[in-house]
Amino acid sequence: MTLREVARETGLSPATVSRVLRDSGPVSAKTRNLVLSTVERLGYRPNSLAQGLRTGRSTAVALVVSDIEQGWHASLTKHLQVSLEEIGIDLILMNLGHELRRLDMVVERVQAMRLRGVILAASDRIPPKQVKRVVGNLDKEVLIASIGQRLDRYGIPSFVHSDTEAAEAAVEYLLQKGCSPVAFCSRIRTSTMGKERFQGYLNAIERAGLAIDENLVWDYSDTSFFRQAAGYKMLNDALDRGVKFKSVLAGSDEIALGAMAAVLDRGLRIPDDIAIIGFGGLDWGVSVRPRLTTLTSDLAGLSESVREFFLQQKNGAGGKPQMLTVFRRELALRASA
């Protein structure tokens, strides 16, 4: 189905149909209703990329993720796609594969495809120079937002979760349950979210009057393994070294899953011998055994806020957009802790 076929069906010119669909230029109410009813009846959908070639700017937005295989990014993509489709914005997924050098290539593609905006959902810490380069290389008409990583200091509206506070709450819960010592397993040096979660771990340990034991902090930066493999390896390595601990706060649900597998493979019990808490609230957490205790994500609320940001800018509502929006994580208690 093409625009010309809609025009032929209505008896109007392609230019008139286009004005109605783009909501630009004067048309009568009768004409508008005729076009819209015909579009609905025929199931016509405008091609946003083709529109971009004709009008100079597409309605599509690029979602840039660090790891396309990560469960959290998959859930985020699903929620964002639904929310943005409601306002006529298509989502194009672009994967960095934990290689930040690819971000400059992504910017080039966004420019070449004349996309309407970019949503950075990179968990890897983007150096300040590269952030400034990204902003500087994008046309001023391209909207940019960040999810998960605070980039509001560079004028980029950021939508984040309260990771530090969530980690504090999780560690305090484990300490109150007598599951001490508490270990922390995540990417810290190269991940902005991992760093914030680790800060929450430190805050809770220090608030309890306990000393920080470096043997209980497992920071993995080896790019040969991620997600479940990282949790499995880190926990096994700690047990092989004879590290004593009663619980683990993992930097993601997938890391927690790998850690759980390692505990069970060693003939230990969860949570009796080692309690485990994840981060993210992925759907499958209720299906593993024991069911995974986790810190949830408000992906529905986050996606709605991102949609409102693009809607306001699309409609030219005026005024500076809110630079920082923070969403709360809740501790979902299940069998693993």
C-alpha positions, 0 to 999 in steps of 0.5 A: 500500500502506497501514498499514491494508492490512498490518493487514487482511492480518495480521488485526491492528489498525492500532495493533499494526502501527504499534507493530511498525514504530515499535518502540514498545510491547510485542508478542510475537515471533510478532506482530512476525515476522508483521508484518515478513514481511507488510511485506516480502511486500507491499512496504510502505514507511512515509511518513516525512512522514505519520509526522511528522504523527502522531508529531510528528517525521519520520524525514526529514533535510534536506540543504542545499547551496549549489549543486544543479548542482555536481558535488560536491554531486550525488555527496555527495547520492548517497552520503548517500542510500544510507547514510541509507536503510540506517537508515530515514532519507529525504533531502530536498534543499534548495538555497540557490543561493549565497544565504545569506538562504535559509538562514533560510527553510530552517530555517522549512521544516524546522520546518514539516515536522517533520523529524528533522535538518538537514545543512548542506553549504554551501560559502559561509561562514555568518556566526557570527550566522547560525549561532547564529540557525539553531541557536536557531531549530531545536527541540532535538530536531532533529539538525544536522550540517555537511559541508565547513564547520567549525561544531564551535565552535558545537556542530555536529558537522562532517565535513570534508576536509583541504583545506589539507593537500591544497592544500599537497601539490598545490602542492609536487608542481607545484613539484617538477615544475618547473611554476612559477609556480603560479596559484590559481583559486577562490572565496576570500573567500566560500567556507570551503573556498576559503579553506582551500585557498588557505591551503594554496597560500600555505603551500606557496609560502612554504615553498618560499621564493617570494614571493606574487604577487597576479597569480597569485591569481584570486579570483572573487566575481561571482555571474553565473558559477560552475564551468566558466565561472569557470575559463574566464574567470579563465584567459583574463583572466590570459592577456590580462593577460600573466600568466606561469604554468606551472600552475594549482591550481583550487578544484574539478574543474569550475573546472579543466575550464573552465581546461583549455578556455581553455588549449586554446582559446588553442592551448596544450598541457596539461600541457606549457605549463600543468599543471592540478590540480582538487579533488574527484575527480569521476567524469568526471575520467577521461573528459576529455582530457587526464585530470584530475589531482585531489585526491580526496574520501572521500564513502563514508567521510564518508557512513558517518560521518554515518550513524553520527552519526544512528544513535547519536542515533536510538538514544539511545546517549548521550554527546556526539557527536564534534565534528570528523571529518576525511577525507584527500584523495589526489592522483590523478595523471593526464595534466593534471599 
